[in-house]
Amino acid sequence: MPQIVVTIDGKTYRMACAEGEEAHLTSLAADIDARINELRGSFGEIGELRLSVMAAIMVNDELSEQRRRVAELEAEVARLHVAEEQAALRAAATGDQRLVEHLLGVSEIVERIAERLETGR
């Protein structure tokens, strides 16, 4: 298991990570370091632990917002799936094959969007 050394708030930490995740972990540590420096610039020297807790809360707040947004997008994708299925059924009932083919294309696009949401890419 690879190990890396990161610096956060002027202190170095040796950390283990999965193979191939070294750059990602280094980037995450740099983000935390930047947040702590930003907080220190705003609030001054208020204690290392307090700055670390505030940075953790900031990150968690952003994560919470992103989770909420993903949930909204997933709900929208689900609504689009239902609408697409209903339209396909209506089109099939009326024999409009062109519309059915178009809706299948839209369905593929919606599925790719859903996959991107699930994988985060």
N, C-alpha and C positions, 0 to 999 in steps of 0.2 A: 504494500500500500504506500503510495507516494506521500511524501511530507513536504510541506512548503513553509516558508517563514513569511509572515505578514506583519505589517506595522500599523497599529491603530493607536492614535493619540500618543505617538512618540514611544510606544512600547512594542517590542517584538514578541510574536507568538509563533510557536511551531505548531502546525496543524496537519493532521492526516486527512487525506481525501481519496476518493475513488480515482482510478487510473483515467487520465484524460480530463479531469475536473480541475486541474491546477490553476489554469488561467481564470476559470469561472470563480473559484474561491478567492483568488487574488483580487479580482474585480469587486466581489462582494465586500471584502475587507476594506478596499479603497473607498467604496461608497460609505461604509460606516465611519471611516476616518474623516471623510469630507463632511459628513453630517455633524460629527462631534466638533470639528473645527468651526463649522458654521454656527453651531449653538454657542460655542465658546466666544465667538465674535459678537454674538447677540447678547449673551448674558454674562460674559466675563468668567472669572474663575469661581465657579459655584460648586466645585468638587467633581472628581472624576466619576464617581459612581452615579451621581445625579445626572451628569452629562450623558453617560452611557444609557441610563434608564430613559432619558428624554429622547435620545436617538432611537432606541428600541421602540418606543411608543410611536415615533414618527413613521418608522418603517412599518409597524403593525397597522397604523392608520391607513397608509397607502395600500397595503395588502388587503385590508378590509374593503376599501373602496374598489379595488380591482376585482375582488371576489363578487361584490355586488354587481359590478358592471358585467362580468362574465355571466352571472345568473340572469341578468336582464337580456343579454344577447342570446343565451340558450333558450330562454322563454320565447323570444322573438323567432328564433329558428324553428322552434316547435310549432308556433302559430303559423309560420309560413309553410311548414310541412302539411299541416292540417288543411290550410287553404288550397295548397297545391293538389292534395288528394281529392278534395271536394271538387275542384275545378276539373281534374282529370276524369272523375266519375261523371260530371255533367257533360263534358266533351265526349266521353265514350258513349253516353246515352244518346247524344245527338249525332254521333258519327263524325265529329270533326277531328279527323286524324292529325291534321296539321297542328291544331291546338294541343293535342295530346303529346306530340313530339316536342313541341316548344316547352311544355310544362315539364317533360322529362329532362330537358336540357337545364331548365331552371332548377329542378330538383338536384341535379348533379352539382350545380354551383352552390346551392344551399348546403349540401353535404360536405363540400370542400371547406366552406366557411365553418361549419360545425367541427370538422376535423381540426382546423387551425385553432379554433377556440379550445378544444380539448388538449391539444399538444402544446399550445402557447407559442406557436410559430406563425 
